[in-house]
Amino acid sequence: MVRLLALLSLVLWASAGTAQDDVEPGVLDQWNADKTLSFDAISADINDFVWVARPVVVFADSPNDPRFIQQMELLRDRADDLAERDVVILTDTDPDAQSALRMRLRPRGFMLVIIGKDGEVELRKPAPWTVREITRSIDKMPLRQQEIEDRRAEP
């Protein structure tokens, strides 16, 4: 009986390890590996980014919306500036999917939302913004100011 339990435990442990190996890395892990990537809002849990990153969420009713296309081009062109500020880009172009972010933020058509590291909405815009405008807005946030001061203090 003891041998049977030991064998059963070994089989369960081995299968659990295999199942974990098959799991795709989460959005947070992928973002940590490459901070210039953007992610679908449906696959992301906004709570994973609290105190870790500043989500910039781009909503549109279609991936073909000219404002969405323009905004994504603006973000891609200066992705390194956003990565320096711990920005993760989340997109939602499917109103029918009713993502958790869409339900929480209630966009109407195109909308750009900047969320602070504390998880609170800092800014909503109904039109595309340049990365310069986004980074200036982020740089005015108290937590970002503290990050800049801490960086200056480092030897």
N, C-alpha and C positions, 0 to 999 in steps of 0.2 A: 504494500500500500504506500509506504514511504517513497519507494522507488517510482511508483506511478505518479505521485504528486510532484516529485522532483522533475521527472520527465515532462509532465504537463506544464510546470512552471518554466522550464527551459524553452519549450515550444512557444509559449505565450510571450516570453521575453524576446525571443528571436523574431517573432512575427511583429511585435511592437516596434522593434528597431528597424525592420524592413519598411514598415508603413511610414515611419518618420522620415526615412531616406527618400521616399517617393514624393513627399510633400514639397510643393513648389515654394521657394522662399517668399515671405510676405512682402508687401509693398514697402514697409519700413526697412527691411533688409536690403531690398533692391535699391532703394533710395540711398542708403548708407554706402552701398558699393559704387553708385554713380549718381551724384547729386544733380546732374543735368537732365535726367530722365523726367518725363511726365507720365502720369498714371490716370486711368479711368476711375472716376469717383465711386463707381459701383464696387470696385475691388478694394477700396481703401476704407479703413475705419479712422475717422478724424481723431478719435481719442488716442490712437497710437502715436500721434504727433505732438500731443500736449507736452510742453517743456522741452521738446526735441527739435521741432521745425516750425516754420511759418508757412502754413498752407496758403497758396494763391489758387483760388478755384475759378475756373472759367466755365460759365454756363452758356449754352446756346440750344435752340430748338432743333438744330441740325448741324452735322459736321460741315455742311456746305454753306453755312451762314458766312457771308463775307467778313463780318466783324470778328467771328471766331477765327477764321483763317488768318486775318490780319493780326489778331492778338497772339496767336500761336507763333507766327513768324517773328513778331517783335520779341517774344520770350525766348525763342530758339537762338536768335541772333546774339543775345547777350546772356546766355545761360550761366556763364561763369560768374557774372556779377550777382546773380540771384543765388547761386550755390554758396558764394562767400557769406551771404546773409541767412543761410540755412533755410532757403525757400524750397518747398516741394510744390510742384505744379500738379493740380488735379483738374481733370476735365469731365464735363457731363454734357453730352449732346443728345441725350435720349430722354425726353420728358416722360415717355410712357413707362420707362423702367422704374420711376419713382425711387431714386436712390435716397439714402438717408440724408445726404447733404442737401439734395433738392427739397426734401420734405422740411428740413430745418431752416433753410435759407430762403425758400420760396421765390426763386427768380422768375421774372417775366421776360421771356425771350433771352437776349444776350445780357450777361451780367458778369462783372469781374469782382471777386471778393477777396480781400486780404484778411487773413485770420492771424492773430498774434500767437506767440508761443504758449500763452496762457489759455488758448482755445476760444478767446472772445473775438467777435467780428470787429475789425478795426476800420474797415472801409468797404463801401459798395460803390461800384461805378457802372453806369448803363452803356458805356462806350469803351473801346480799347484804350489802354494806357501804354505809354512807352516804358521800357525798363528803367529809364532815368527817373520818371515820375514815381514808379513803384518803389525803387530803392530810396528815393528821397523821403517818401512816406514812411518806409520801414526805419530809416535812419533816425527819424524823429521819435520813435517809440522808446519809452524809458528802458525797457530791457535791452534793446539794441544799443542805447547809449552806454549802459553798463558793460556790455560786451566790448565796445570800443575802448572804454577806460581800462578794462582788464587786460586787453591786448597791449595797450600802451605801457602798462605797468610790468609786463613780462620782460625779462632780461634778453 
